[in-house]
Amino acid sequence: MYYYQLRAFHAVATHGGFSKAARKLNISQPAISDQVRKLEGWFNIRLFERKRRSVVPTELGFRLFELTKRMFELEKEAMELLSESEALRTGSLRMAADAPLHSVNLIGAFRKVYPGISIKLSIGNADEVLSSLFEFNADIAVLADVPDDDQLQMLPLRTDPLVAFVDNSHPWASRRKITLKELCSKPLVMREAGSKTRMTLETELSARQLEFEIALEADGRAAAREAVAAGIGVGVVSQAEFGFDTRLKSLILSDCDGSMTENLVCLKERAKLRTVAAFWEIATSHVSQ
């Protein structure tokens, strides 16, 4: 009975405005505004704070938005089920990851088999990636820090040790390895709070009661890499993510037990979506090889 009103509400909440929502639904702005007003009027409630250039859901609006996310995701799943013959020929898959390295190889393998599926990849730290999954903004994810949660399905992809890295003019650039104690003798370029790399390193240093100085807190791997290349401090990253930057030199942390395991993750309730299941199958084969 309220489908069209809820669809209008969901579009406005998703896109942050009536005009954008109207364009997305391919209807006029007055029509979508009328649908939202009807919903508010029927229940004598207010779902949005209407500001000059945007609209923001009220507390009740946010609660309803969480429900409509599930509602329209279920609708999407139902349509996939009813159009199985067309599934995997065309469509899309939303992916979130804490680094592009482990994701792009899987995407490449998937696209070779299913070239008609377009993939949207967003990059963030572990907290951001998990939020994308739980808020239905991502269908599948690749990340290192996976909590023990019965809602999640997980496939380990690879495990790599932590390494330090310095710029080529650094006194350590001619060395092959250092200890954690030596690492703490220099200012560090650390990742932002919420980074699995940072949490793993801090656990290692805390276990050895080692104190350290942070020269710069960098939001993201690219920023950390540029800071180290500029000589601001010593960085730490997983070995696989160090990459190939001629400005930098990686150093083995000889007494570091910490490592990073990257995992493919999805919500169990969405694991049977054809695009998710197909990606999972490709990833499982990729890992076994």
Secondary structure, DSSP 8 states (H G I E B T S, - for coil): --HHHHHHHHHHHHHTSHHHHHHHHTS-HHHHHHHHHHHHHHHT---EEE-SS-EEE-HHHHHHHHHHHHHHHHHHHHHHHHTTTTBTTBEEEEEEES-HHHHHHHHHHHHHH-TTEEEEEEE--HHHHHHHHHTTS-SEEEES-----TTEEEEEEEEEEEEEEEETTSGGGG-SEE-HHHHTTS-EEEE-TT-HHHHHHHHHHHHTT----EEEEESSHHHHHHHHHTTS-EEEEEHHHH---TTEEEEEETT---EEEEEEEEEGGGTTSHHHHHHHHHHHHHHH-
